């Protein structure tokens, strides 16, 4: 009979046969000789000790069951990725919009992705016929300790700034599965209900006993029987990073997680299995000292992070028990890049600030009252093996040269500006505002026909403008690069073209030059873009090279609006609306109207990442 591909690679059985011999002994097969010890030996009665049977068994421990003390009935939630609308224009009935409007309330654990309360009891206690979802969930929550109904009500109600945090109940934990029969409150205790006016019966508990438990404690080990690494990063913040138990800026929750994730807690050299951040953010004046703004500090200053990274390398290089193969074998050239992204994601996107416990702390720059430059920005890690993370930091996915008419009276006078389109591959939920310096080299070689465009050879643009009170998206920051920070915090101020101060001038501009004919040629060339944190402008986080192809016969730009021959007016948006106070990031007077940086009568040459290229549309590939 032919063997299918699935039969060639069956799911391995996690057991070995135990062979039963004629004399009653049990023995295993030797892996090398492929023989069973004692099989075929002569017996006192003159017969041979043949194999007469074989048995195999395994044991499912309590951790394979659903724990009544932690499970409830989860309702899916994720951050919205699109602005979906299924009804009339402007409505908010799209599924993704509902995710935004009906976020989990504080302490609504049954909607926290990855939380134990997301584990569902419905496979064991399914809803009754025609029982409404919210009614069913509320009944399940009445069983579950520390889980209560309310907030978004299983994703059916909007959550606003006035929604109060849920107050968890004080129910004690179940000591046994049998206790599910009875409520944890009241004297005498009443039977829990498995439906409207239908109490639990003894047979209900007996029927589900195999599936339920109240004690599912198990060692946190991986497939190799080695310790797991927790996903919760903690601050080192101590003079001796080899003594993590002396770290400050850890609240009670942090300390509990650290205790559960450390081997040898009471020894002189405890071994934490969690990544650590070297320090926390204190004030904007000390921005450069914060390890969140450094690509190397959390690596160089915390040797335990290096040990854990090497530990992950060893685990991903080892053969997977029972299945064979390894992650290194599957991704031979990118395994380290994957590990770096894992490390950096934990560092950059989990617990970046904590205000609920004591002490409060901020890993990324943060001001709870208003935006500040670099709010929630995290510079990606750059490791010695050449791999990089994402952090919460922009890369560039497009660069556009905008040729525009720069004179109301002379149609041959032209000027050009370079506009960069930033992209943050991992923006995350908290609002963030990039605080970076873009430097560009090589534009001095650009020519319009035989006329030099007189770009500077090396020029930098310091971005200190704020990017809006609600920016948590990947595709923002373009207009922010044309603004600078106002200490008043009310609005950012509009930059003006020029080669003076990098903060107040938009420096990616040429001088005025002449294009006498109605058509002109552009010679193209390669430019080098460096992106660095503004607090460390001479330490690039990424270097990109973009090639502008040469082109002939471009149309000379013409004037569309008199005000826009002065590009400063476009940046400040003087023409429309009339307000001349610049823009507060992407928000201006509660509007999302874009700056008119490009007009229909301009001539534009741009270079962008190819969606059909190696990245196949995944812009994250260009970030590390």
Secondary structure as UniProt FT lines:
FT   HELIX           5..8
FT   STRAND          18..21
FT   TURN            22..23
FT   STRAND          26..27
FT   TURN            31..33
FT   TURN            37..40
FT   TURN            44..45
FT   STRAND          51..55
FT   HELIX           62..64
FT   STRAND          66..67
FT   TURN            68..70
FT   TURN            89..90
FT   HELIX           95..101
FT   TURN            106..107
FT   HELIX           109..111
FT   TURN            113..114
FT   HELIX           116..118
FT   TURN            122..124
FT   TURN            129..130
FT   HELIX           133..143
FT   TURN            145..146
FT   TURN            151..156
FT   TURN            161..162
FT   HELIX           177..181
FT   TURN            186..189
FT   STRAND          193..195
FT   TURN            196..197
FT   STRAND          198..199
FT   HELIX           202..208
FT   HELIX           209..211
FT   STRAND          212..213
FT   TURN            223..224
FT   STRAND          234..235
FT   TURN            241..242
FT   HELIX           244..246
FT   HELIX           252..260
FT   STRAND          262..263
FT   TURN            265..266
FT   TURN            268..269
FT   STRAND          271..272
FT   STRAND          276..277
FT   HELIX           284..289
FT   HELIX           291..293
FT   HELIX           297..300
FT   HELIX           303..317
FT   TURN            321..323
FT   HELIX           327..330
FT   TURN            332..334
FT   HELIX           335..349
FT   STRAND          353..354
FT   STRAND          361..362
FT   TURN            373..376
FT   TURN            384..385
FT   STRAND          395..405
FT   TURN            411..412
FT   STRAND          413..423
FT   TURN            425..426
FT   STRAND          436..441
FT   HELIX           443..445
FT   STRAND          447..448
FT   TURN            449..450
FT   STRAND          451..452
FT   STRAND          458..462
FT   TURN            469..470
FT   HELIX           479..482
FT   STRAND          483..484
FT   TURN            487..488
FT   STRAND          493..494
FT   STRAND          496..497
FT   TURN            502..504
FT   STRAND          505..506
FT   STRAND          513..514
FT   STRAND          519..522
FT   STRAND          525..533
FT   HELIX           534..536
FT   TURN            537..538
FT   STRAND          540..548
FT   STRAND          551..555
FT   HELIX           562..565
FT   HELIX           567..572
FT   TURN            585..586
FT   STRAND          587..588
FT   TURN            589..590
FT   TURN            600..601
FT   STRAND          603..608
FT   TURN            611..612
FT   TURN            614..617
FT   HELIX           619..622
//
